[in-house]
Amino acid sequence: MLKVTLAGVLILGLAAPVRAQTVTATATIDTSSPGAEIDRHIYGQFSEHLGTGIYGGIWVGEDSKIPNIHGYRTDVVEALKKIHVPVVRWPGGCFADLYNWRDGIGPRAKRPTRINVHWGGVIDDNSFGTHEFMNFAELIGADPYVSINVGSLAPYDAAQWVEYMTSDEKASLANERRKNGRTKPWQLKFLGIGNETWGCGGNMSGETSAAVNARYSTFVNAPASMGMIKVASGGSFNRNEGDFEAFTEAMMKGGGRMQALSAHYYAMPALHAPKKPATGFNESEWAEELDYALQMEPYVSRTAAVMDKYDPDKKVAIYVDEWGSWYLQEPGSHPGFLYQQNTLRDAEVAALTLNIFHRHTDRVKMAAIAQMINVLQAMILTDGPKMLLTPTYHVFDMYQPFMGATPFAAHVSTPNYSFGGKTMPMVDVSAARGKDGKLYLALVNTDPNKAVHLVTNLPGAGKGQILTGPAMDSHNTFTAPNAIHPVAFSGTSENGKAAFDLPARSVAVVAVQ
Ligand code: AHR
């Protein structure tokens, strides 16, 4: 039952009769053995030259009628600042391995136009290039993560690009940057050495990819004081079963000195199987999609197990720098733009995935959802001057206390949710001590039909916010942009312990005190 208070805030009121129909679960949080800190960079986002992810989504240009800050949409910048995006990955994806950084510098009117071969064959006028990206990252307070082209350009080109961005010397490349309007070097925190080298990044074997990584990472450097982290291009769980393990093994053996290895996984049907719609789906598709999302757990565990053989001290991090749901693109949208709606189901995909990352903080130190705006599991959708925040955005917003928090194991005893041959725990719990000293719980009820009464071992009571909706595919539209949003949520104290009535199909984040 939803109640509206005098202040206009929606409160989720859970009357006793609801409890009578619910099932029960327990969560025991073990605060005695904290895990490694949840790196805030796992809340990163990916933004590629793809569809309207950048052009229209971030960048409208200084002369646009859409309110903007030096060409960047004001509404989008404000929304991203609110959730403290820690890192943005650019320019691709597949796009990166056909991108020449020289196309995107200098006066915009003089930049060449290029065909975006990977994504719809549209013309990219290069008005969003290095300066526009690096300044955008600075504007929203995120660390930039730039992926270099190892597929179709030489190490020398990438070395020059990095020098252009990061050097403070009185040498030609830094002087050229100064002439183009940027005096100080940018702080380039992360450098991707290619993207999906096993596929669109060059169709290489693991051994060839390893050699490419060793070679490019030798020659492409920023000043040591910048502490730039180089990210080798790793495997994907969407490839044939087991391929990623052999690929990881090859990279760990022959990839040279490595600080991080990327991993990609999309919650979607097997390669070449038909994709499903983002809205209007049935319960089988709800269960199937959540089951895909939960496969992130074996993927990360199995990748980590291979890495453990070569790196028992866990010096090389896993960066899951592409993840999210992948559906059929919206009917009528441009072929190749990967524009899809985003529903309560995607909120659950996001929450379950983030909870998995919280359980692997020893290895998973960065992640980037694909993608930031208008592409795949987007945080934000835009349509001309209109903009809406998706349920996935709201999950990232609610999860902010987990950035930099210290995780604890949660032992959950829960009924299963089963449908259409898929079975998963009905309740998923992540627990951590936030930087503000409070103990936070992220709670997910995967069952789209049943509420659950969850009792914890934590003294006190909890309150925070919850995201749910009247249907499995509840979502925001440009005519109803606020149809689904977080509302205030309170638990109770039961025999001195925090307890919660989680409605069906819900994600909650609460502080317990
Ligand atoms: O995110 C869309 C595409 O998916 C990326 O360009 C590529 O890296 C991946 O296959």
Boltz pocket constraint, residues with backbone or C-beta under 6 A from the ligand:
constraints:
  - pocket:
      binder: B
      contacts: [[A, 48], [A, 92], [A, 93], [A, 94], [A, 95], [A, 195], [A, 196], [A, 322], [A, 370], [A, 371], [A, 376]]
      max_distance: 6.0
